[in-house]
Amino acid sequence: MSAFKKRLIFIAALTPAFAQNTLTLDELLAEALNSNPEIVAAQKRYEAARQRPNQESSLPDPIFSPGYASNGAPWPGARLGTEPTSNIGFMVSQEIPGPGKRRLRGEIASKEADAEFLQYEAVRLSVVARVKQAFHRLHHTYAALEVMSRGKDLLTTFLRISEARYSTGKAMQADIFRAQTQLSLLQTRILRMQQDRTAAQAELNSLLNRRPGSSIGIPMVGPVQPLTLPIDEIVAKALDASPALKREEQMIQKGELNVSLARKQLRPDYTIAAGYFNMGGMPDMFQFRIDIPLPIYSGRKQIPAIHEQSHRLTESRRNYEAARQDLQFRLREAYAQAETSFQLVTLYQDTIIPQAKLTADSSLASYQTGGADFLSVLTNLSSAIEYEERYHEEMLSYWAALIKLEELSATQLSK
């Protein structure tokens, strides 16, 4: 293995002997799945939704109605036994929904609970993806800062050589100013990258539900690997496993049940009531009745409700089609990005960076002996630094695309 590739692996791993606080992705994911408040909230929403089906499929509570009727005085028992309309008693009534309504309401609540479970799965995938993205962004900042630090040392060496040549009249003062300007520009990029590192650390602390400002270790990341699954296979897995798509399917099924329930509303509910009344010395009185609503306004209530649920069912079906199309587009977009970034990473690693490094070393050596002009050397040194930065940017782009593929397809694609 070449010295350059060894150095690249060293940069990617970022595990110097003195670094004790290293960070692995598996550790972060385990902590996030256990502590992230979004996941816990989604889990509780699902657990709450699971309590609805039994409630919706149960009969309404019966009603107990004690009371009295009196004559000649307002208190209970007045003229009881002497007046036929005086009595003390009670009634019990029970509302009975139309046939099949309770079952449909329970099934609708079950579909809502299933949808909440799929939403919980989607939240888990989203949090996992965001943790991975923040982890790789943090790793990128360490790798980029290491490149910039070496570039700063290289430009500083070049500046000293230029100052030495200027002191002997072999270089112009403008050359020194140009080199100092490049150093200053590099320092601005270092400051910006340090800001990005702080932001990535803060995001990880937030996703892990840690105290703000908690210490975050140095990420350990291996080299990128080519995608082993073709895009059509990934799309097939996504169409079968995506929680977002499955949730849209549940909403269609819920819509179908809502249409059936709306049609059953044409059959009214009814209430059965029975009562006992003490008549004093007279024979006891018993009462029984059935209350049946008359749906004489069905043209303004029940029929429009059926049309409403039918339109909502059509909406759910179109939402499913839109989600299916969008999922396939986003998968293919991310796959193309991952393939392109992997090719660019390989090109930078195997060709561009080694060539740029050789060019920079050769031109710097020639400059010391007067064989190369200042501007070409500065350009070569700046290009070598820039290409290594782009290499790490493409690595980050590759991981971002891979993470998106995993989230959309609900499939583990990286080791």
C-alpha positions as CSV (number, residue, x, y, z in Angstrom):
1,M,0.0,0.0,0.0
2,S,1.3,3.4,-0.9
3,A,2.3,6.0,1.7
4,F,-0.5,8.3,0.3
5,K,-3.2,5.7,0.8
6,K,-2.0,4.9,4.3
7,R,-2.2,8.5,5.1
8,L,-5.8,8.7,3.7
9,I,-6.9,5.8,5.8
10,F,-5.2,7.5,8.8
11,I,-7.2,10.6,8.1
12,A,-10.4,8.7,7.6
13,A,-10.0,6.8,10.8
14,L,-8.7,9.7,12.9
15,T,-7.4,7.4,15.6
16,P,-4.1,8.9,16.7
17,A,-2.4,7.2,19.6
18,F,-3.0,10.1,21.9
19,A,-6.7,10.2,21.2
20,Q,-8.6,8.5,24.0
21,N,-12.1,9.8,23.4
22,T,-13.0,8.1,20.1
23,L,-16.6,7.8,18.9
24,T,-18.3,5.0,17.0
25,L,-21.6,5.3,15.1
26,D,-23.1,2.2,16.8
27,E,-22.7,3.7,20.2
28,L,-24.4,6.9,19.1
29,L,-27.3,5.0,17.5
30,A,-27.9,2.9,20.5
31,E,-28.0,6.0,22.7
32,A,-30.3,7.9,20.3
33,L,-32.8,5.0,20.0
34,N,-33.0,4.9,23.8
35,S,-33.0,8.6,24.7
36,N,-34.2,10.7,21.7
37,P,-37.4,12.5,22.8
38,E,-38.9,12.4,19.3
39,I,-38.8,8.6,19.3
40,V,-40.2,8.4,22.8
41,A,-43.0,10.8,21.9
42,A,-43.9,8.8,18.8
43,Q,-43.9,5.6,20.8
44,K,-46.3,7.1,23.3
45,R,-48.6,8.3,20.5
46,Y,-48.7,4.8,19.2
47,E,-49.3,3.3,22.6
48,A,-52.1,5.9,23.2
49,A,-53.7,5.0,19.8
50,R,-53.7,1.3,20.7
51,Q,-56.2,2.1,23.5
52,R,-58.8,3.5,21.0
53,P,-60.2,0.4,19.2
54,N,-61.8,-1.1,22.3
55,Q,-63.3,2.2,23.2
56,E,-64.7,2.8,19.8
57,S,-66.2,-0.7,19.5
58,S,-67.9,-0.7,22.9
59,L,-71.5,0.2,23.6
60,P,-72.2,3.7,25.0
61,D,-72.6,3.7,28.8
62,P,-76.2,3.0,29.9
63,I,-78.1,5.8,31.6
64,F,-79.7,5.4,35.0
65,S,-82.5,8.0,35.6
66,P,-84.1,8.1,39.1
67,G,-87.0,10.4,39.7
68,Y,-90.5,11.0,41.1
69,A,-93.8,12.6,40.3
70,S,-95.9,14.3,43.0
71,N,-99.2,16.0,43.4
72,G,-100.1,18.9,45.7
73,A,-96.5,19.4,46.9
74,P,-93.1,19.4,45.3
75,W,-91.3,16.9,47.6
76,P,-91.0,13.2,46.8
77,G,-93.9,11.0,47.9
78,A,-96.6,13.7,48.0
79,R,-100.0,12.1,47.5
80,L,-98.2,8.8,46.8
81,G,-100.8,6.0,46.8
82,T,-103.8,8.4,46.6
83,E,-103.1,10.0,43.3
84,P,-102.6,7.8,40.3
85,T,-99.9,10.1,38.8
86,S,-97.8,10.2,41.9
87,N,-94.9,7.8,41.9
88,I,-91.2,7.2,42.8
89,G,-89.0,5.2,40.5
90,F,-86.2,5.0,38.0
91,M,-85.5,4.2,34.4
92,V,-82.5,2.6,32.7
93,S,-81.8,3.4,29.0
94,Q,-79.2,2.0,26.6
95,E,-78.3,3.4,23.2
96,I,-77.8,0.7,20.6
97,P,-75.8,1.7,17.5
98,G,-77.0,0.4,14.2
99,P,-75.8,-3.1,13.1
100,G,-72.1,-3.1,12.1
101,K,-71.3,0.4,13.3
102,R,-69.4,-0.5,16.4
103,R,-67.3,-3.0,14.5
104,L,-66.4,-0.5,11.8
105,R,-65.5,2.2,14.4
106,G,-63.2,-0.3,16.1
107,E,-61.5,-1.2,12.8
108,I,-61.1,2.4,11.9
109,A,-59.4,3.0,15.3
110,S,-57.2,0.0,14.6
111,K,-56.1,1.4,11.3
112,E,-55.3,4.7,13.0
113,A,-53.2,2.8,15.6
114,D,-51.4,0.9,12.8
115,A,-50.7,4.2,11.1
116,E,-49.3,5.6,14.3
117,F,-47.0,2.6,14.6
118,L,-45.7,3.2,11.0
119,Q,-45.2,6.9,11.9
120,Y,-43.2,5.7,14.9
121,E,-41.0,3.6,12.6
122,A,-40.6,6.6,10.3
123,V,-39.5,8.8,13.2
124,R,-37.0,6.1,14.2
125,L,-35.6,6.0,10.7
126,S,-35.4,9.8,10.6
127,V,-33.6,10.1,13.9
128,V,-31.1,7.4,12.9
129,A,-30.5,9.1,9.6
130,R,-29.9,12.5,11.3
131,V,-27.5,11.0,13.8
132,K,-25.6,9.4,11.0
133,Q,-25.5,12.6,9.0
134,A,-24.3,14.6,12.0
135,F,-21.7,11.9,12.8
136,H,-20.3,12.0,9.3
137,R,-20.4,15.8,9.2
138,L,-18.4,15.9,12.4
139,H,-15.9,13.4,11.0
140,H,-15.6,15.6,7.9
141,T,-14.7,18.6,9.9
142,Y,-11.9,16.7,11.7
143,A,-10.6,15.4,8.4
144,A,-10.8,18.7,6.6
145,L,-9.2,20.5,9.5
146,E,-6.3,18.0,9.4
147,V,-5.9,18.7,5.6
148,M,-6.0,22.5,6.2
149,S,-3.5,22.2,9.1
150,R,-1.0,20.5,6.8
151,G,-1.8,22.9,4.0
152,K,-1.1,25.8,6.4
153,D,2.3,24.3,7.4
154,L,3.1,23.9,3.7
155,L,2.2,27.4,2.8
156,T,4.1,28.7,5.8
157,T,7.2,26.8,4.6
158,F,6.7,28.3,1.2
159,L,6.4,31.8,2.7
160,R,9.7,31.4,4.5
161,I,11.4,30.2,1.4
162,S,10.0,33.3,-0.5
163,E,11.2,35.6,2.3
164,A,14.6,34.0,2.1
165,R,14.7,34.5,-1.6
166,Y,13.5,38.0,-1.3
167,S,16.3,38.8,1.2
168,T,18.8,37.8,-1.5
169,G,17.0,39.7,-4.2
170,K,15.7,36.5,-6.0
171,A,12.0,37.2,-5.3
172,M,9.6,40.1,-5.3
173,Q,7.9,41.6,-2.3
174,A,4.6,41.1,-4.0
175,D,5.3,37.3,-3.9
176,I,5.4,37.5,-0.1
177,F,2.1,39.4,0.0
178,R,0.5,36.8,-2.2
179,A,1.7,34.0,0.0
180,Q,0.5,35.8,3.2
181,T,-2.9,36.4,1.5
182,Q,-3.3,32.6,0.7
183,L,-2.4,31.8,4.3
184,S,-5.1,34.3,5.6
185,L,-7.7,32.8,3.2
186,L,-6.8,29.3,4.5
187,Q,-7.3,30.6,8.0
188,T,-10.8,31.8,7.2
189,R,-11.7,28.3,5.9
190,I,-10.3,26.8,9.1
191,L,-12.4,29.1,11.2
192,R,-15.5,28.2,9.2
193,M,-14.8,24.5,9.5
194,Q,-14.3,24.9,13.3
195,Q,-17.8,26.5,13.4
196,D,-19.2,23.5,11.4
197,R,-17.6,21.1,13.9
198,T,-19.3,23.0,16.8
199,A,-22.6,22.8,15.0
200,A,-22.3,19.1,14.3
201,Q,-21.4,18.4,18.0
202,A,-24.4,20.5,19.1
203,E,-26.7,18.6,16.8
204,L,-25.5,15.3,18.1
205,N,-26.0,16.4,21.7
206,S,-29.6,17.4,20.8
207,L,-30.4,14.2,19.0
208,L,-29.0,12.2,21.9
209,N,-30.9,14.3,24.5
210,R,-27.6,15.2,26.2
211,R,-26.9,18.3,28.1
212,P,-25.9,21.1,25.7
213,G,-22.1,21.5,25.4
214,S,-21.5,17.8,26.4
215,S,-18.2,16.4,25.2
216,I,-18.3,14.6,21.9
217,G,-15.5,12.3,20.9
218,I,-13.6,12.0,17.6
219,P,-15.6,10.0,15.0
220,M,-14.2,6.8,13.6
221,V,-15.1,6.2,10.0
222,G,-13.8,3.6,7.6
223,P,-13.2,4.0,3.9
224,V,-16.2,4.2,1.5
225,Q,-17.4,1.1,-0.2
226,P,-19.2,0.7,-3.6
227,L,-22.9,0.0,-3.6
228,T,-23.5,-3.7,-3.9
229,L,-27.3,-3.6,-4.6
230,P,-28.6,-2.3,-8.0
231,I,-31.1,0.5,-7.9
232,D,-34.0,-1.6,-9.0
233,E,-33.5,-4.0,-6.1
234,I,-33.3,-1.1,-3.6
235,V,-36.5,0.4,-5.1
236,A,-38.3,-2.9,-4.7
237,K,-37.2,-3.2,-1.1
238,A,-38.3,0.4,-0.4
239,L,-41.8,-0.2,-2.0
240,D,-42.2,-3.2,0.3
241,A,-40.7,-1.8,3.5
242,S,-41.0,2.0,3.6
243,P,-43.1,3.0,6.7
244,A,-44.2,6.2,4.9
245,L,-45.7,4.2,2.0
246,K,-47.2,1.6,4.3
247,R,-48.8,4.4,6.3
248,E,-50.5,5.7,3.1
249,E,-51.8,2.2,2.5
250,Q,-53.3,2.2,6.0
251,M,-55.0,5.6,5.3
252,I,-56.6,4.1,2.2
253,Q,-58.0,1.2,4.2
254,K,-59.2,3.6,6.9
255,G,-60.9,5.6,4.1
256,E,-62.7,2.6,2.8
257,L,-64.0,1.8,6.3
258,N,-65.1,5.4,6.8
259,V,-67.1,5.2,3.6
260,S,-68.8,2.0,4.9
261,L,-69.5,3.6,8.2
262,A,-71.0,6.7,6.5
263,R,-73.3,4.5,4.5
264,K,-74.5,2.7,7.7
265,Q,-75.4,6.1,9.1
266,L,-78.5,5.9,6.9
267,R,-79.7,3.2,9.4
268,P,-80.4,5.2,12.6
269,D,-79.2,4.2,16.1
270,Y,-81.9,3.5,18.7
271,T,-82.3,3.7,22.4
272,I,-84.0,1.1,24.6
273,A,-85.4,2.3,28.0
274,A,-87.2,0.4,30.8
275,G,-88.4,1.7,34.2
276,Y,-90.0,0.8,37.5
277,F,-92.2,3.2,39.5
278,N,-93.6,2.7,43.0
279,M,-97.2,3.8,43.3
280,G,-97.6,3.6,47.0
281,G,-100.7,1.5,47.8
282,M,-101.6,1.2,44.2
283,P,-100.1,-1.5,41.8
284,D,-96.5,-0.9,40.8
285,M,-96.0,0.7,37.3
286,F,-93.5,-0.5,34.7
287,Q,-92.5,1.3,31.6
288,F,-90.7,0.2,28.4
289,R,-90.0,2.2,25.3
290,I,-87.8,2.4,22.2
291,D,-86.6,5.8,20.8
292,I,-85.8,5.7,17.1
293,P,-84.6,8.8,15.2
294,L,-86.2,9.4,11.9
295,P,-83.6,10.3,9.2
296,I,-85.9,12.7,7.4
297,Y,-82.9,15.0,6.7
298,S,-80.6,12.4,5.2
299,G,-80.4,14.4,2.0
300,R,-78.7,17.2,4.0
301,K,-76.7,15.1,6.4
302,Q,-76.1,11.4,5.8
303,I,-75.9,11.5,2.0
304,P,-73.4,14.4,2.0
305,A,-71.4,12.6,4.6
306,I,-71.1,9.6,2.3
307,H,-69.9,11.9,-0.5
308,E,-67.4,13.5,1.9
309,Q,-65.8,10.2,2.9
310,S,-65.7,9.1,-0.8
311,H,-63.8,12.2,-1.7
312,R,-61.4,11.6,1.2
313,L,-60.9,8.1,0.1
314,T,-60.0,9.3,-3.4
315,E,-57.6,11.8,-1.8
316,S,-55.9,9.0,0.2
317,R,-55.4,6.9,-3.0
318,R,-53.9,9.8,-4.8
319,N,-51.6,10.6,-1.8
320,Y,-50.4,7.0,-2.0
321,E,-49.7,7.3,-5.7
322,A,-47.8,10.6,-5.2
323,A,-45.8,9.1,-2.3
324,R,-44.9,6.1,-4.3
325,Q,-43.7,8.2,-7.2
326,D,-41.8,10.6,-5.0
327,L,-40.1,7.7,-3.1
328,Q,-38.8,6.2,-6.4
329,F,-37.6,9.6,-7.6
330,R,-35.7,10.3,-4.3
331,L,-34.2,6.8,-4.3
332,R,-32.9,7.1,-7.8
333,E,-31.6,10.6,-7.2
334,A,-29.7,9.5,-4.1
335,Y,-28.4,6.4,-5.8
336,A,-27.0,8.5,-8.7
337,Q,-25.4,10.9,-6.2
338,A,-23.8,8.0,-4.3
339,E,-22.4,6.4,-7.5
340,T,-21.0,9.7,-8.7
341,S,-19.5,10.6,-5.4
342,F,-17.9,7.2,-5.0
343,Q,-16.3,7.5,-8.5
344,L,-15.0,11.0,-7.6
345,V,-13.6,9.8,-4.3
346,T,-11.8,7.0,-6.2
347,L,-10.5,9.4,-8.8
348,Y,-9.3,11.9,-6.3
349,Q,-7.7,9.2,-4.1
350,D,-6.0,7.2,-6.9
351,T,-5.1,9.9,-9.5
352,I,-5.7,13.5,-8.8
353,I,-4.3,13.9,-5.3
354,P,-1.1,11.9,-5.9
355,Q,-0.5,13.8,-9.1
356,A,-1.2,17.1,-7.4
357,K,1.1,16.2,-4.5
358,L,3.9,15.2,-6.8
359,T,3.5,18.4,-8.8
360,A,3.5,20.6,-5.7
361,D,6.6,18.9,-4.2
362,S,8.5,19.1,-7.5
363,S,7.6,22.8,-8.1
364,L,8.5,23.7,-4.5
365,A,11.9,22.0,-4.9
366,S,12.5,23.7,-8.2
367,Y,11.5,27.1,-6.7
368,Q,14.2,26.8,-4.0
369,T,16.8,26.4,-6.8
370,G,15.2,29.1,-9.0
371,G,13.8,26.6,-11.5
372,A,10.2,27.5,-11.1
373,D,8.3,30.9,-10.8
374,F,6.5,31.9,-7.6
375,L,3.0,32.0,-9.1
376,S,3.1,28.4,-10.5
377,V,4.3,27.1,-7.2
378,L,1.6,28.9,-5.3
379,T,-1.0,27.6,-7.7
380,N,0.3,24.0,-7.4
381,L,0.4,24.2,-3.6
382,S,-3.1,25.7,-3.4
383,S,-4.4,23.1,-5.8
384,A,-3.0,20.2,-3.8
385,I,-4.7,21.5,-0.6
386,E,-8.0,22.1,-2.5
387,Y,-8.1,18.7,-4.1
388,E,-7.7,17.0,-0.7
389,E,-10.5,19.1,0.7
390,R,-12.7,18.2,-2.3
391,Y,-11.9,14.5,-1.7
392,H,-13.3,14.7,1.8
393,E,-16.3,16.7,0.6
394,E,-17.1,13.9,-1.9
395,M,-16.7,11.4,0.9
396,L,-19.3,13.4,2.9
397,S,-21.6,13.6,-0.1
398,Y,-21.3,9.8,-0.6
399,W,-22.3,9.1,3.0
400,A,-25.1,11.6,2.8
401,A,-26.6,9.9,-0.2
402,L,-26.1,6.4,1.3
403,I,-27.8,7.5,4.5
404,K,-30.8,8.9,2.5
405,L,-31.0,5.6,0.6
406,E,-31.1,3.7,3.9
407,E,-33.8,6.0,5.4
408,L,-36.0,5.9,2.3
409,S,-35.7,2.1,1.7
410,A,-35.7,1.1,5.4
411,T,-32.8,-1.1,4.5
412,Q,-29.3,-1.3,5.9
413,L,-26.8,-0.7,3.0
414,S,-23.6,0.1,4.9
415,K,-21.6,-2.0,7.3
